[in-house]
Amino acid sequence: MSLDESLRKVLEGGRDWQRVPVKGSPGIFVVRAPAYRGRPASLMVEVNPVGGDGTPLKRRGLMLRTVEELEMFRRLLSERRLDEVLKALERVNPKGEAGSEEPLEI
């Protein structure tokens, strides 16, 4: 079955928000978006890194509909300043263990 045929099968017979892994590309999924306000159901690509067990690391990853969107994200992700900001966040963010946060007094 060709890629086009496989995608058409997901589009026509898949469930709303169904996530289908792309064979041979861990972390890349095809997602079926439901029809909305006159727009027919459509497919998107989700980019979401996977852990050692093959499950996505985030609840939702980066959702893309066009090659143009992909190119815009590639430019943003290759910005050197992004690396600097993330390294600063790692230095600034607390490194406490889960559940060790003190409740806020409001």
CORPEFEN-V240807 format. One record per residue. N is the residue number from 1. RES is the residue in three letters. SS is DSSP state (A for helix, B for strand, O for the rest). PHI is phi in whole degrees, -180 to 180 (NA if undefined). D_LAST is the distance of its C-alpha to the last C-alpha in whole Angstrom. Layout:
BEGIN
<<N RES SS PHI D_LAST> <N RES SS PHI D_LAST>>
END
This chain:
BEGIN
<<1 MET O NA 59> <2 SER O -75 58> <3 LEU A -60 55> <4 ASP A -59 55> <5 GLU A -65 56> <6 SER A -63 53> <7 LEU A -66 51> <8 ARG A -61 52> <9 LYS A -63 52> <10 VAL A -66 48> <11 LEU A -62 48> <12 GLU A -83 50> <13 GLY A -120 49> <14 GLY O -80 46> <15 ARG O -84 43> <16 ASP O -59 40> <17 TRP O 66 38> <18 GLN O -65 40> <19 ARG B -110 40> <20 VAL B -117 44> <21 PRO B -67 44> <22 VAL O -91 47> <23 LYS O -58 49> <24 GLY O 82 50> <25 SER O -135 47> <26 PRO O -57 44> <27 GLY O 96 41> <28 ILE B -116 42> <29 PHE B -130 42> <30 VAL B -105 43> <31 VAL B -120 41> <32 ARG B -92 42> <33 ALA B -88 40> <34 PRO O -72 40> <35 ALA O -63 42> <36 TYR B -154 40> <37 ARG O 47 41> <38 GLY O 86 45> <39 ARG B -87 44> <40 PRO O -70 46> <41 ALA O -55 44> <42 SER B -147 45> <43 LEU B -110 44> <44 MET B -132 42> <45 VAL B -104 42> <46 GLU B -112 38> <47 VAL B -107 38> <48 ASN O -151 36> <49 PRO O -54 37> <50 VAL B -112 38> <51 GLY O -83 37> <52 GLY O -61 40> <53 ASP O -90 40> <54 GLY O 87 41> <55 THR O -92 37> <56 PRO B -60 35> <57 LEU O -78 33> <58 LYS O -112 30> <59 ARG O -62 30> <60 ARG O -132 31> <61 GLY O -99 33> <62 LEU B -80 35> <63 MET B -99 37> <64 LEU B -129 40> <65 ARG O -113 42> <66 THR O -137 45> <67 VAL A -65 46> <68 GLU A -60 45> <69 GLU A -62 42> <70 LEU A -59 43> <71 GLU A -63 44> <72 MET A -63 41> <73 PHE A -68 39> <74 ARG A -59 42> <75 ARG A -63 42> <76 LEU A -64 38> <77 LEU A -71 38> <78 SER O -90 41> <79 GLU O -64 39> <80 ARG A -62 39> <81 ARG A -62 36> <82 LEU A -60 34> <83 ASP A -59 35> <84 GLU A -61 34> <85 VAL A -65 30> <86 LEU A -66 30> <87 LYS A -64 31> <88 ALA A -65 29> <89 LEU A -60 26> <90 GLU A -62 27> <91 ARG A -73 27> <92 VAL A -87 24> <93 ASN O -64 22> <94 PRO O -64 21> <95 LYS O -110 23> <96 GLY O -66 22> <97 GLU O -78 23> <98 ALA O -60 21> <99 GLY O 85 19> <100 SER O -96 18> <101 GLU O -73 15> <102 GLU O -84 12> <103 PRO O -67 9> <104 LEU O -79 6> <105 GLU O -92 4> <106 ILE O -115 0>>
END
